[in-house]
Amino acid sequence: MTHPSLALRRHERREQLLVLALLSPALAVVAALLVVPLAWLAVQSVTADGAFTLEHYRRFLTEDIYWRSFLLTFRIALTVTVLAVLLGYPVAYAAATLPRRWSVVVLGLVILPFWTSVLVRAYAWMVLLQRRGLVNGMLQGLGLTDQPIALINNEFGTVLATLHILLPFMVLPLYATMQRIPRDLMLAGASLGGNPLHVFLRVFLPLSMPGVVAGTVLVFVLALGFYITPELLGGGRTFMVSMLVSRNVEIYNQWGAASAIGVVLLACVAALFWLASRVVPLERIMGAR
Amino acid sequence: MAAAGSISGVSGGALAGGSVGVSIRNATRRYGAFTALDDVSLDVAPGEFLSLLGPSGSGKTTLLGILGGFTVPSSGSVHFGATDVTFLPPHKRDIGVVFQNYALFPHLSVAENVAFPLRARREPKASWGPRVAEALAMVELSGYEDRAISQLSGGQRQRVALARAIVFRPRLILMDEPLSALDKHLRETMQIELRRLHRQLEATIIYVTHDQREALTMSDRIAILRGGRLAQVDTPERLHDRPMSAFVASFIGESTLVPVTRAGADAVALGSTTLRSARPLPAGEALLLAIQTEKLVVAGDASPDGYNRLTGRVTDVVYQGESLRVFVALDGGPEISLRQPAHHAGRLAIPAPGGALTALLHPQDTIVVPAEPA
């Protein structure tokens, strides 16, 4: 005869094993697609000709192109993110508060560019912004400028095209969050004496912050690794980290150096988020319902 | 309606801010081809507790929206006291609104929620603390200032919503089915508390509900809505005793409507039985007798005089705790039901199903209403 509590404990143990068994396929996929490649990246960054070396990381200290490229990349990503919040918030607000018929139109306009390739959109911007492009033509035609102004092959063109491509990643999480804010809260705010601005600042804006945080994280991280638009619209002058990686692989065949850049970028982002979470209580904002 | 409410709190509790009368004149609200509210005129006296009662889709929420300023009527007007507020936006109306789902701000603490109206009104910051404490004390939530909304139970949230709606001493408070999400026991407790609060606050309260019992418990008067129109506005007693239509008679209380024919100025015939009513019959040929379950008395051995008598056979007896519901098929007529207290004597008086039963109906309780035009 078995002691009852012992039987219960055995049962519980069996259940735990069962849960683990059920989770294992998902864990295997995460390991195969995320953990293994990252580990491989890390290993490669400290190897040269099959031996351990810190040579790839030493370049960050010796060659200023590295840290200048990192600074530029973070600056562009930050600019794009700030502009995406400023431009995306009103669009998401409109989509979330307009009658359903119109909100579908607004969301459609946001999602439509998703269906064309990034490459096509980058070339479209080149056509628009080049020296004898539509924008310069119009500016001169209106007599606003005498000379064509430089709209591409610089940081401006890079930021503009990147912003255009990443804006939906800001609008969609914002819309999802705003849509879940009960309309009754605005009515309550108004009935309690809050004018529309007061209700927006004290009720709607704080409740939409989880969307702002989600969109900011998405856009910022995507912008950090952006490749095609800075390559095409930066004209070689905006040398971002992604281009540094590609040069190392394509021209110098330096997989180790390229890996090291990837690891440093990853570490920078992780450190940044850790710092941000110390200043802004991210979990609380994310968890706010 | 000339009664303009006084703004200064002269008497009553510390949160009493006086009251204001409300006058709705010919309010109509259309949504496309659908008329949600159809030519409703209603006067609410200062300090009155008035319930808007009706089934869903009867227009009671639309009417509340018009009072709150969330909806503009397609035609008609709304006055608070002598002031026309028809086009006044909600934030300038100075009314407290308690929403069905509480509509508390989830990112603010209890105290911040209650202080919201004070902040929005730019009241001096030093006054917030004492007034919030006062309002929370009134709803018996002292000490909950720093709690998050997510930490509160349904009943506590309800009280916070109430505190938030009264903290700025509104002269009019609107409530949209505020107790519908609570369980029965808590709901009944809150009903009694709302009555007490109403007396302390001295504010006019307009209360939307679809629960007639709730309306009967709390209201000075009840406005019954049906299909966007007012069916009847009266005190709970008069709605019960003198319903003006078959709809009100069937909506209030628990009654069976039986077709009858006119048999004199104050008498009707139900089959071969003649019943006398204490009141003159309504005009029209098609009449209905509204037999309310609790108005029937089971006849014992000594039957008093002056009662109308209904005879039939018991078809079913349902035990419902405090009372028995007895279904009786009248001789040669329809089936009605009556309520009998579940005490021993009451149970003894009811024969088993199949047995004969005589029920007495006093002329004062003999209610005849016009049948609905088809």
Interface residues (C-beta under 8 A of the other chain):
Chain A: P182 D184 L185 L187 A188 G189 A190 S191 L192 G193 G194 N195 P196 H198 V199 R202 V203 P206 L207 A288 R289
Chain B: G68 G69 F70 P89 P90 H91 R93 D94 I95 G96 V97 F99 N101 A103 L104 F105 P106 H107 F116 P117 R119 A120 R121 S150 R164 A165 F168 L174
